[in-house]
Amino acid sequence: MKQDPALAMMMSLYATLGIFLLLASRNPSAHRSLIAFAAWSSFAHAGLMSFQALLNMIARRELIGSAVFAVIGIALVALAPAKKSVERASAVMAQVGS
């Protein structure tokens, strides 16, 4: 059975992204943009897959994959570190300087 080349391409991208997310988990504050990219690309992938499934461009069973990507995106957004505000950073610097 011949494997779909698009599937192999997607798996290579997600495997690479997964490795970098694991590395970013050591210091998530320093890698917020990578985590945000992974979350929002998961939402985009889920949305496109859902749209294609609803238009019968792909099998309806692919809606399960859409749900998985949406859950991944939600988890990444929920677990991402909050952005440090300029006010908090300047308040900390003022305390250090005192």
C-alpha positions as CSV (number, residue, x, y, z in Angstrom):
1,M,0.0,0.0,0.0
2,K,1.4,3.4,-1.0
3,Q,1.4,6.0,1.7
4,D,0.0,9.5,1.0
5,P,3.0,11.9,0.6
6,A,1.1,14.7,2.3
7,L,0.7,12.7,5.4
8,A,4.5,12.0,5.6
9,M,5.1,15.7,5.1
10,M,2.7,16.7,7.9
11,M,4.1,14.1,10.2
12,S,7.7,15.5,9.7
13,L,6.5,19.0,10.4
14,Y,4.6,18.0,13.6
15,A,7.5,15.8,14.8
16,T,9.9,18.7,14.4
17,L,7.5,21.1,16.1
18,G,7.0,18.6,19.0
19,I,10.7,18.4,19.6
20,F,11.0,22.2,19.7
21,L,8.0,22.4,22.1
22,L,9.7,19.9,24.4
23,L,12.8,22.0,24.4
24,A,10.8,25.2,25.0
25,S,9.1,23.6,28.0
26,R,12.4,24.1,29.9
27,N,11.8,27.8,29.8
28,P,8.4,28.6,28.5
29,S,8.5,32.3,29.2
30,A,11.4,32.7,26.8
31,H,9.6,30.7,24.1
32,R,6.1,32.3,24.2
33,S,6.1,32.9,20.4
34,L,6.8,29.3,19.6
35,I,4.1,28.1,22.0
36,A,1.6,30.6,20.5
37,F,2.5,29.5,17.0
38,A,1.9,25.9,17.8
39,A,-1.5,26.8,19.4
40,W,-2.7,29.0,16.6
41,S,-1.5,26.7,13.9
42,S,-3.4,23.9,15.6
43,F,-6.6,26.1,15.6
44,A,-6.0,26.8,11.9
45,H,-5.5,23.1,11.1
46,A,-8.6,22.2,13.0
47,G,-10.7,24.8,11.3
48,L,-9.6,23.9,7.8
49,M,-10.1,20.2,8.5
50,S,-13.6,20.8,9.8
51,F,-14.5,23.0,6.9
52,Q,-13.2,20.3,4.4
53,A,-15.1,17.5,6.3
54,L,-18.4,19.5,6.3
55,L,-18.0,20.1,2.5
56,N,-17.3,16.4,2.0
57,M,-13.8,17.1,0.6
58,I,-12.4,14.7,3.2
59,A,-14.0,11.9,5.2
60,R,-16.3,12.9,8.0
61,R,-14.2,10.8,10.4
62,E,-11.6,13.5,10.0
63,L,-13.7,15.6,12.4
64,I,-12.1,13.6,15.2
65,G,-8.7,14.9,14.1
66,S,-10.2,18.4,14.1
67,A,-11.3,18.0,17.7
68,V,-7.8,16.7,18.6
69,F,-6.1,19.7,17.1
70,A,-8.6,22.1,18.8
71,V,-7.9,20.5,22.2
72,I,-4.1,20.8,21.6
73,G,-4.5,24.5,20.7
74,I,-6.6,25.1,23.8
75,A,-4.1,23.3,26.0
76,L,-1.2,25.3,24.6
77,V,-3.0,28.6,25.1
78,A,-4.1,27.7,28.6
79,L,-0.6,26.5,29.7
80,A,1.3,29.3,28.0
81,P,3.0,31.7,30.4
82,A,1.5,35.1,30.8
83,K,3.2,37.9,29.0
84,K,5.2,40.1,31.4
85,S,3.8,43.6,31.4
86,V,6.1,46.6,31.2
87,E,4.6,48.0,34.4
88,R,5.5,44.9,36.4
89,A,9.0,44.8,35.0
90,S,9.6,48.4,35.8
91,A,8.2,48.0,39.3
92,V,10.5,45.1,39.9
93,M,13.5,47.2,38.5
94,A,12.5,50.1,40.8
95,Q,12.5,47.7,43.8
96,V,15.8,46.3,42.9
97,G,17.3,49.8,42.5
98,S,16.0,50.9,46.0
